[in-house]
Amino acid sequence: MNNRKGFTLIELLATIAILALIMMLAVPNVMNTIDKNKRNTYVEDAKKMITLAEYQIRSDTSIELPTSGHCIVIKLRFLDLTEFSEGPEGGTYDLDLSYVVISNQDNTYHYAVALQENYGDNQKRGLPLTSRSDLNKEGASQQVEEDELTIDVPVKGQLLDGYYVDNVVGEA
């Protein structure tokens, strides 16, 4: 009669192999879920920026709304930043390269937003100029870019997204 208690080496190796297989399957799924949530955070923050810009132009009568075929730009630095303490990657949103564009087409105002987070060693991630309607579509998080993200600093008089910039609110 064998009264030894414990596991054999074969049983331990089999257990470790099973755990390793489970980890190989689970870790990529967890990482994809985390990345998807970060992408969704950029989209939701962009929507917040549009809402804050709408509130700002309604409450600040000194901001002139654009005429037909023109737009104004409201930089993130001009908006209430309490909602934007930290980006999804743990960095900070660029106050000059993150902005809302309010354009006027046939007396209808349209909103678009550009959002850039700077983090790590010169890394950046965010949304290129994206319209409100595109932000509200399913799969909007697929527009989030990194490394190749290029957002230009808007200036008065330039052509931006097909509209002439009348004013840049929040210049440094």
Number of C-alpha atoms within 10 A of each C-alpha: 3 4 5 6 6 8 9 8 9 9 11 12 12 11 12 12 12 12 11 12 11 11 12 11 10 11 11 11 12 11 11 11 12 12 14 13 14 18 22 18 17 25 27 16 17 26 20 14 27 23 13 20 24 14 12 16 15 12 10 9 9 8 15 12 18 21 17 15 15 21 28 27 27 27 27 26 18 17 21 12 14 7 11 14 10 13 20 19 18 12 17 16 24 18 19 20 20 27 31 31 27 26 28 19 15 9 11 10 15 14 22 23 26 22 28 28 23 17 17 9 6 7 13 21 24 29 26 21 21 21 19 17 11 14 20 13 9 8 11 18 22 12 17 19 16 15 10 8 16 17 17 13 11 22 16 15 14 12 14 19 14 11 20 20 23 21 20 20 19 15 15 8
